[in-house]
Amino acid sequence: MIRAATERGEWFCARGATQALCRAGEFGRALRVMEPFVATGWRDALWVRADVLLRAGRTQEALDLVRPDEAGRASATECRAFAELLARAGRIDEAVDLLVPHVDKSWMLSVLVEITEGRDRDERMLELIAPHAESARVARSQGRWDHPFWEAQELQARVLERAGRADEAIRILGRDIAGRRFLAQNTLTAYAELLARHGRLDALRDLAAGGDARAVLGIYAQALRDHGHADEAEAVMREAIATDDWVGHRAWLSATLLRDSRLDEAIAVAEPGFGWYDCSNLLAPLVMLLDRPEDVLYLLEHPSVVPHHGHEEFQHQWLAWALAGLGRVDEAIALAEAHPAQRTDPRIVRAGLLDTAGRLDDAAAELRSLGTVEAREELCEVLIRQGRLAEAIAVHPTMVEQRAARPKPSPVARDENGYSLEPPF
């Protein structure tokens, strides 16, 4: 990486090399790698240099390098970046003071909460959050949904909790939930998670029994499991499926059964939903949770699992991967060739299956024969896994080559007045 940064002038290599050198404590070398980029005055490079200086203990140099001027202080984004640097340097009050003038922007509240975590500034945060949380409650009481500070109530509860005032957080947010004085489902789930963290299972059960079961029942069931009531959690979710056969309930239970190594039962729970919409709802999550190719093969060859709704290619790709992982690479390649993936060169797919089967030399040879930018990117990864780092660096395409290989957008057809003739959807 360092060689690529110095010999080829690659920014991403230089940034990666700088991070690696910092982890090794070689701050001087990290600064030298950045020098050509810093010399251009590029702001991104200055920020990376500031990060290195801060890690090296040269705090004042780091801050002086990127300190915003008066014009910069008018930019909420620039102030945020500098405030985060100040917070890392332990100058938390300066960071807060820099951001307070921008607190009229709703996202700034969450930034303030993040940078003051564990910094003994909770009371000040609560003072800043309180008026926005109250105005959000008033907005909902008036039937309005357009209030910008939709996170304020959740943030208020979060700061109260971390300040050791969990009972107060539960009381205040619980009152908002009961009165339906909240703007986003995130606030509801944040309340359920707050109850779960503090073992309020009765209150959580009552919340899940209401009209918000789809949003919070999974949180309740997981809380039961966390408190040693796995059988009760399973019963709760099976009952929910019996009364409201919603994909989310089946997804939670099937994934949980799978984590408990109960694959057949997980398939049985998910199977009725395989054909509801597409494979992303229940089948894909099961595949993603399985890390052994034999289990993926067992799932995909189960009689209940059939291709549907135009998503057959996903199942063919998963099946090919499983076969390759089991060493049955010829079968995998034949399957992939019979059902080619969209927008992917079939030869790159073939190389990937060879790689999965552990035939790295064959995969590398396949990729070398292509010579395309995409193939060279894949070849670089294979060579790295073989420990051939110098070759990997040499073969990897430059940023210029990568940009040139990107598909160019088609020109938009326009009428005589300059308006697009393309359909809006």
Secondary structure, DSSP 4 states (H G I P E B T S, - for coil): -HHHHHHH--HHHHHHHHHHHHHTT-HHHHHHHHHHHHTTT-HHHHHHHHHHHHHTT-HHHHHHHH---TTGGG-HHHHHHHHHHHHHTT-HHHHHHHHGGGTTSHHHHHHHHHHTTTTT-HHHHHHHHHHHHHHHHHHHHTT----S-TTHHHHHHHHHHHTT-HHHHHHHHHHHHHTT--S-HHHHHHHHHHHHHTT-HHHHHHHHTTTTHHHHHHHHHHHHHHTT-HHHHHHHHHHHHHH---HHHHHHHHHHHHHTT-HHHHHHHHGGGTTTS-TTTTHHHHHHH--SHHHHHHHHTSTT----TT-HHHHHHHHHHHHHHTT-HHHHHHHHHHSPPTTS-HHHHHHHHHHHTT-HHHHHHHHHHH--HHHHHHHHHHHHHTT-HHHHHHHSPPHHHHHHHSPPPPPPPB-TTS-B-S---
